[in-house]
């Protein structure tokens, strides 16, 4: 059986108020969103995504890493980090994080040799631009 995935883009464009998605309950196996979630009411987005996902459905999203140049070049409305999602009560009421992937910035290859002895997750806490973005996969919790 094929997976039914919704990529939210146009549905969230220009949406500054509460998110209301025009899909029936339990319609999708996965929902993906990227930059658009920076500009919307997050509590209502989480409720709506959970509503349209089947039980055990996946919510996948990507955001610029807080230390990346992209996070500061374009005003994003919300600044996200992995910790923000791990500790956000509204998010955790509807989802459990399964996987976090940090995409290294190509500039990180140009680090001085002595810095390369440190793991990238450690460097990412102290240096700017080690990671370009973060992808999160979370499973929904149906109540």
HELIX and SHEET records of a PDB file:
HELIX    1   1 UNK A   35  UNK A   38  5                                   4    
HELIX    2   2 UNK A   42  UNK A   52  1                                  11    
HELIX    3   3 UNK A   69  UNK A   73  1                                   5    
HELIX    4   4 UNK A   82  UNK A   87  1                                   6    
HELIX    5   5 UNK A   89  UNK A   94  1                                   6    
HELIX    6   6 UNK A  106  UNK A  110  5                                   5    
HELIX    7   7 UNK A  113  UNK A  117  5                                   5    
HELIX    8   8 UNK A  120  UNK A  126  1                                   7    
SHEET    1   A 5 UNK A   5  UNK A   8  0                                        
SHEET    2   A 5 UNK A  28  UNK A  33  1                                        
SHEET    3   A 5 UNK A  53  UNK A  64  1                                        
SHEET    4   A 5 UNK A 131  UNK A 140 -1                                        
SHEET    5   A 5 UNK A  95  UNK A 104 -1                                        
END                                                                             
